Amino acid sequence: MTGTPTRTGTDTAALALADDALILSQRLGEWAGHAPELEEDVALANIALDLLGQARILYSLVGDEDELAFLREERAFRNLQLVEQPNGDFAHSIARQLYFSTYQRLLYGALAAGDGPFAGLAAKAVKEVDYHRDHAEQWTLRLGDGTAESHERMQRACTALWRFTGEMFEPVTGGDGGSDAGTGTDGLEGVNRQELEESWLSSITAVLERATLTVPDGPRSGAWAAGAGRQGLHTESFGRLLAEMQHLHRSHPGASW
């Protein structure tokens, strides 16, 4: 892509949500052939495909989906830092999925209840995300209230990813040169961020307590984590993920199948 197009607040929000879905889909796809059991291979692949479908629809609201996915540079991506975190062990991936799918379920529920540009997508996607969240919740309960080792690993994963969760409740603003850049205008109109965060925290707390896990008490927003992904600032592992994801398209420009 050449140059940076002027984007509206809606475009910026669509890109952010699409980037979230695309990058987490890529991470989950890395589990193919490596999940702890065959059924889980299938489950994670299906969740990844659901997220990829969401990303494609959202990208189509902004421009060419292939260009947006495969030809943007690292700083142009607006995904949450949470979704780009490496898989780690299975518990780490489950904690990441629990945090994100709970947020996504609440967000899409709010968007589906309105009449904004994302209402139609949200109404369909919320049914998929219900499954994503339930899947993560069941594994959290199974690992947290399982063996001593599984409990320890699940607790360690929840604690390690906690600092990335505050960014989910930051406004999605036009930080990429769009017409609303610097104005603080949230591209997701009608979403009450405070209520969203309170509902998320309540839901996560209930799941962790049922799993005999301790809710992390550290801050959920650090100087590096809070809002950084939405501003195009990413963690070290993101560059490697992007290079792998974009390699084929960049190596064979204009190719058709």
Helices and strands as residue ranges (DSSP letters): H 9-29, H 38-60, H 65-70, G 74-76, H 81-84, H 90-112, H 119-144, H 148-161, G 162-164, G 166-169, H 193-210, G 229-231, H 236-251
